[in-house]
């Protein structure tokens, strides 16, 4: 181990190894939007709250609100696994994200969802793990 590796390990003592298999977890409806289901990937616990990462998928039978909102975050990344979703970003216009699309949502950018496919599934990574959402 080099001194820089040793130093990094000492700095991140709250970080720990984590692995989560799809068969060992479930999707729940306790997230920010009722029209989505969320599968926690264990990153919030593994990073002592420094980040959160989850899989989000469309929840059948629920309509989206399209409400403008913003998040108080340091980093927010969305990567689409399956299906499509259309967002509108303030100052950036509408963007339809499809499987393989990656978006960095700048901290605090106002945005809203316009529509999504029934089979939508995406990964979202956010820092910090606990963040505030505003609808102003």
C-alpha positions in Angstrom: 0.0 0.0 0.0 1.3 3.4 -0.9 1.2 6.3 1.4 -1.5 8.0 -0.7 -3.6 4.9 -0.6 -3.1 4.6 3.2 -4.0 8.3 3.6 -7.2 7.9 1.5 -8.3 4.9 3.5 -7.8 6.8 6.8 -9.9 9.7 5.4 -12.8 7.5 4.4 -13.1 5.3 7.5 -16.9 5.7 7.4 -16.9 4.1 3.9 -17.4 0.3 3.7 -17.6 -2.4 1.1 -21.1 -3.1 -0.2 -22.6 -5.5 -2.7 -26.3 -5.9 -3.4 -27.9 -8.5 -5.7 -31.3 -7.9 -7.4 -32.6 -11.2 -6.0 -31.9 -10.0 -2.5 -33.9 -6.7 -2.6 -37.3 -5.4 -3.6 -38.8 -2.2 -5.0 -40.8 -0.1 -2.6 -43.2 2.9 -3.1 -41.7 5.1 -0.4 -39.8 7.5 -2.6 -40.2 11.1 -3.8 -42.8 10.3 -6.5 -45.8 8.0 -6.2 -45.6 7.0 -9.9 -42.2 5.4 -9.3 -40.9 2.4 -7.4 -37.4 2.6 -5.8 -34.8 -0.1 -5.1 -32.1 1.1 -2.8 -28.7 -0.2 -3.8 -27.1 0.1 -0.3 -24.8 3.0 -1.2 -26.2 5.4 1.4 -25.4 3.0 4.2 -22.0 2.1 2.7 -21.0 5.8 2.4 -22.3 6.9 5.7 -24.8 9.1 3.9 -22.4 10.8 1.5 -24.3 9.5 -1.5 -27.5 7.6 -2.4 -28.0 5.3 -5.4 -31.1 3.6 -6.4 -32.9 2.0 -9.3 -36.2 3.8 -10.2 -38.9 2.2 -12.3 -42.4 3.2 -13.4 -45.2 2.1 -11.1 -48.2 1.0 -13.0 -51.5 2.8 -12.4 -50.0 6.1 -11.2 -49.9 9.3 -13.2 -47.1 11.7 -13.0 -47.6 15.3 -11.8 -45.1 17.1 -14.0 -44.5 19.5 -11.1 -41.5 21.9 -11.5 -39.0 21.2 -8.7 -35.3 21.4 -7.8 -33.0 19.5 -5.5 -30.4 20.9 -3.1 -27.6 18.6 -4.1 -23.9 18.5 -4.9 -24.3 15.9 -7.7 -27.2 14.2 -9.5 -26.8 11.7 -12.3 -29.5 9.8 -14.1 -28.7 6.8 -16.3 -31.6 5.1 -18.2 -31.6 1.3 -18.3 -34.8 0.6 -20.1 -37.7 2.5 -21.7 -37.8 6.3 -22.0 -38.6 9.4 -20.0 -39.0 13.1 -21.1 -37.8 15.8 -18.8 -37.9 19.6 -19.2 -35.0 21.4 -17.7 -35.1 25.2 -17.0 -33.0 26.9 -19.6 -32.2 23.6 -21.4 -35.6 22.7 -22.9 -37.2 19.2 -23.2 -35.0 16.1 -23.5 -36.2 12.5 -24.0 -33.8 10.1 -22.4 -33.7 6.5 -23.7 -31.8 3.4 -22.7 -28.2 4.3 -22.5 -28.7 8.0 -21.9 -26.8 9.6 -19.1 -27.7 13.1 -17.7 -25.9 15.2 -15.2 -28.5 17.5 -13.6 -26.6 20.5 -12.5 -27.1 21.2 -8.8 -30.3 23.2 -8.2 -31.6 23.1 -11.8 -35.4 23.3 -12.0 -36.9 20.4 -13.9 -40.1 18.4 -14.3 -41.1 15.1 -15.9 -43.3 15.4 -18.9 -43.9 11.6 -19.6 -42.4 8.2 -19.3 -42.9 4.7 -20.8 -44.5 2.0 -18.8 -41.3 0.0 -18.8 -39.0 2.9 -17.6 -36.1 1.8 -15.4 -33.2 4.1 -14.5 -30.4 4.5 -12.0 -30.0 7.7 -10.1 -26.9 8.7 -8.1 -27.2 11.7 -5.7 -24.8 13.4 -3.3 -25.4 13.9 -0.5 -27.5 10.9 0.5 -30.1 13.1 2.2 -31.1 16.1 0.2 -34.0 18.6 0.1 -36.5 19.0 -2.7 -38.2 22.3 -3.4 -41.2 23.0 -5.5 -40.7 26.8 -5.8 
